[in-house]
Amino acid sequence: MTILVTGATGRVGRPLVEQLLAAGHRVRALTRSPEKAGLPPGAEVVAGNLADTASLTRVFDGVTAAHLIGCDGADHSPLANAGEIVGLARAAGVRRVTVLRGDVAKSPLEPAVEAGGLEWTYLAPVEFMSNALEWADSVRSEGVVREAFAGARSAVVHEADVAAVAAMALTTDGHAGQEYWLTGPEALTPPEQVRVIGEVIGREVRHVELSRDEAVARWRAQGYQEEDIAFFLAMRTDPPEAGRTVLPTVEKVTGTPARTFARWVRENAAAFGG
């Protein structure tokens, strides 16, 4: 059985490729730039762009299960060719797919998958732990994290846990028609995450709270559009309950407890100067 992983160099795709190979599966990894992928040698790395149907003509050949991402990996826009992707997959004999959601709302890919008669499993992770890498420069240089909305809790999830759930859904029965909301084992505020970073790397790291206006000004300076900023504000001032509610889904599906934020920091300590 060959399993296709799209977005193979992404935050979920890379650990998914590694986990599937470690379990003995054949993996075809789709990426825009194979020469820069840096994936394990056991993977069959192929060039392609999920948003460009013409680049996918032979990608599904011999594939029985596929991990799909619900948006264009370059700019996170909806996939206008969702129906064409599903058509290629069906024609090649793909039976089972996982779809990684990037938003609370459904993307065009999900109704296309359902209409196409494939066995589907939706993966809906909350905030990724790796978002904390945005703080790495200031932690290394100043021992400071500047972040607004200090009271906002997030049940941040380790990307490898999302990959582990995807691997189970792609390779074992019993997951068809399921929508898995995926969280870590604890809901943390920014100051709590900062405290964990300091404890793990063995240095004092301070949290300095920005005002709402300062946060908006920083987002604008970083080039975000007004609709993006409105979304960021909504997520921090009135976050959906799902984003801050710890769920046991990872352990139920994989049989292994969800990884902690402290573990993630240990794995990425070098980025913070640890």
C-alpha positions in Angstrom: 0.0 0.0 0.0 1.3 3.4 -1.0 0.2 6.4 1.1 0.3 9.9 -0.4 1.2 12.7 1.9 0.4 16.2 0.5 2.0 19.2 2.3 4.8 16.8 3.1 7.2 19.4 4.3 4.6 21.2 6.5 4.3 21.1 10.2 2.1 18.0 10.1 3.2 16.5 6.8 6.8 16.0 7.8 6.2 14.1 11.0 3.5 12.1 9.2 6.0 11.0 6.6 8.4 10.0 9.3 5.9 8.1 11.3 4.5 6.2 8.3 8.0 5.2 7.1 8.9 4.1 10.7 5.8 1.8 10.7 6.9 0.2 7.4 4.6 1.9 4.9 5.5 3.1 1.4 5.1 6.8 1.3 4.8 9.2 -1.6 5.5 12.8 -0.5 4.2 15.7 -2.5 6.0 19.0 -2.3 6.5 22.0 -4.6 10.3 21.8 -4.2 11.6 18.2 -3.9 15.2 19.3 -4.0 14.7 21.3 -0.8 12.4 18.8 1.0 15.0 17.1 3.3 12.7 14.2 3.9 13.9 10.7 5.0 15.5 8.7 2.2 12.8 6.1 2.3 10.2 8.5 1.0 9.3 8.8 -2.7 9.4 12.5 -3.1 7.5 13.9 -6.0 6.9 17.5 -7.3 3.4 18.9 -7.4 1.1 21.6 -6.2 -2.2 20.6 -4.7 -3.8 23.8 -6.1 -2.6 23.0 -9.7 -4.5 20.0 -11.1 -2.1 19.6 -14.0 0.8 18.8 -11.7 -1.2 16.0 -10.0 -1.8 13.8 -13.1 0.3 10.8 -12.0 0.6 11.6 -8.3 -2.3 9.3 -7.2 -1.1 6.3 -9.3 -0.9 3.2 -7.1 -2.1 5.1 -4.0 -4.8 3.6 -1.8 -4.8 6.2 1.0 -4.0 9.9 1.0 -3.5 12.7 3.5 -4.8 16.0 2.0 -4.6 19.5 3.3 -7.7 21.7 2.9 -6.1 24.7 1.4 -3.3 25.9 -0.9 -0.2 25.4 1.2 1.4 28.6 -0.2 -1.1 31.2 0.7 -3.8 29.2 2.7 -6.5 30.1 0.1 -9.3 27.6 -0.5 -8.7 24.9 -3.2 -10.8 26.0 -6.2 -10.0 22.6 -7.8 -11.2 20.4 -5.0 -13.6 18.4 -7.2 -10.7 17.7 -9.7 -8.5 16.5 -6.9 -11.1 14.1 -5.7 -11.8 12.9 -9.3 -8.1 12.1 -9.8 -8.0 10.2 -6.5 -11.1 8.2 -7.2 -9.9 7.3 -10.7 -6.6 6.1 -9.4 -8.3 3.8 -6.8 -7.8 5.8 -3.6 -10.2 4.6 -1.0 -9.3 6.4 2.2 -8.4 10.1 2.9 -7.6 12.3 5.8 -8.3 16.1 5.4 -6.3 18.5 7.6 -8.5 21.5 8.4 -7.0 25.0 8.5 -10.1 26.7 9.7 -13.3 26.1 11.8 -15.4 26.3 8.7 -15.4 23.6 6.0 -13.2 24.1 3.0 -14.3 23.2 -0.5 -12.3 20.0 -0.3 -14.6 18.4 2.4 -17.9 18.4 0.4 -16.0 17.3 -2.6 -14.6 14.3 -0.7 -18.0 13.4 0.7 -19.6 13.6 -2.7 -16.8 11.5 -4.2 -17.6 8.5 -2.0 -14.2 8.3 -0.3 -13.7 7.1 3.2 -12.9 10.4 4.9 -11.6 11.5 8.3 -11.3 15.1 9.2 -8.5 16.4 11.4 -9.3 19.7 13.2 -6.3 20.7 15.4 -6.4 23.7 17.6 -3.4 26.0 17.8 0.0 24.3 17.0 2.7 24.4 19.7 5.1 25.5 17.0 3.5 28.9 16.9 5.7 29.6 19.9 8.7 29.7 17.5 7.5 33.3 16.8 9.0 34.1 20.2 12.4 32.5 19.6 14.3 35.5 18.4 13.3 37.7 21.4 13.9 34.9 23.8 17.4 34.3 22.5 18.3 38.0 22.3 16.5 39.5 25.3 15.0 36.8 27.4 11.6 38.4 26.8 8.3 37.5 25.1 6.0 40.4 24.2 2.5 39.2 23.7 -1.0 40.6 24.2 -4.1 39.0 25.8 -2.3 37.3 28.7 -5.4 35.6 29.9 -6.3 33.8 26.7 -6.0 30.1 27.1 -5.2 27.7 24.2 -5.1 23.9 24.3 -2.1 23.9 22.1 -1.3 20.6 20.3 2.0 19.0 19.2 2.2 18.6 15.5 3.5 15.1 15.8 0.2 14.1 17.7 -1.8 15.4 14.7 0.4 13.3 12.5 -0.1 10.3 14.7 -3.9 10.6 14.5 -3.6 11.0 10.7 -1.4 7.8 10.5 -3.9 5.8 12.4 -6.8 7.0 10.3 -4.9 6.2 7.1 -3.8 2.8 8.0 -6.4 1.3 10.3 -10.2 0.8 10.2 -12.8 2.5 12.3 -12.1 6.1 11.5 -14.3 6.7 8.4 -16.8 9.5 8.8 -15.1 10.9 12.0 -14.2 14.5 12.7 -11.4 14.6 15.2 -10.8 17.8 17.2 -7.2 17.5 18.4 -5.7 19.3 21.4 -2.8 19.0 23.7 -3.1 17.8 27.4 -3.4 21.3 28.9 -4.8 24.7 28.1 -2.1 27.4 28.6 -2.0 31.1 28.6 0.9 33.0 27.0 2.6 33.7 30.4 2.3 30.0 31.3 3.9 29.0 28.0 6.7 31.5 28.6 7.3 30.1 32.1 7.6 26.6 30.6 10.1 27.8 28.0 12.3 29.4 30.7 12.2 26.3 32.9 13.1 24.0 30.0 16.0 26.1 28.7 17.2 27.0 32.2 17.1 30.8 31.7 14.8 33.5 33.0 12.3 34.5 30.3 9.9 37.3 31.0 6.4 37.9 29.6 5.7 41.5 28.8 2.0 42.1 27.9 1.2 44.2 24.9 -1.9 46.3 24.7 -4.6 45.6 22.1 -3.4 48.6 20.1 0.2 47.5 20.2 -0.7 44.0 19.1 -2.7 45.4 16.1 0.1 47.7 15.2 2.6 44.8 15.2 0.3 42.6 13.0 0.0 45.5 10.5 3.7 46.0 10.5 4.1 42.3 9.7 2.0 42.8 6.6 -1.3 41.2 7.7 -4.5 42.3 6.1 -7.4 43.8 8.1 -9.5 40.6 7.7 -6.6 38.6 9.2 -6.2 41.0 12.1 -10.0 40.8 12.8 -9.7 37.1 12.9 -6.7 37.2 15.3 -8.6 39.6 17.6 -11.6 37.3 17.6 -9.5 34.3 18.4 -7.9 36.1 21.4 -10.8 38.1 22.8 -13.6 35.7 22.2 -11.9 32.3 21.4 -14.2 29.4 20.5 -14.6 26.9 23.3 -13.0 24.2 21.2 -9.8 26.1 21.2 -9.4 26.1 24.9 -11.0 22.8 25.9 -8.7 19.9 26.5 -10.0 16.7 24.7 -8.8 13.1 25.0 -9.0 12.5 21.3 -5.3 12.0 20.7 -5.0 9.3 23.3 -8.3 7.6 22.3 -7.2 7.3 18.7 -3.5 6.5 19.1 -3.4 4.8 22.5 -0.7 7.3 23.7 -1.2 10.4 25.8 -0.9 13.7 24.0 2.5 15.3 24.1 3.0 18.2 26.6 4.2 21.7 25.7 7.3 21.1 27.9 8.2 18.1 25.7 7.8 20.3 22.6 10.1 22.9 24.1 12.7 20.3 24.9 12.6 19.1 21.3 13.0 22.7 20.1 15.2 24.1 22.8 18.0 25.1 20.4 15.6 27.6 18.7 15.3 29.4 22.0 19.0 29.3 22.8 18.7 26.4 25.2 
